Amino acid sequence: MKPIGSQIRAWRNFRCLSQEELAKMTGLPRPNLSALEQSRHDCTLSTL
C-alpha cells in the first residue's frame, strides 16, 4: 500500500487540482498539504 501522502497527491493530480485549490477545499494550509504529500508531516484521522 502506498503512503497516504502519495495517495493524496495521486488523487489531487487525477482531479487536476493544484495544491492551493485542494487546500482551499479542505481548509488545510497549503504548506501543511505539501508536507503531507511529501510524508514530512504526520496525518491525523481528524485531518483525513
Buried (B, 14 or more C-beta within 10 A) or exposed (E): EEEBBEEBBEEBEEEEBEBEEBBEEEEBEBEBBBBBBEEEBEBEEEBE
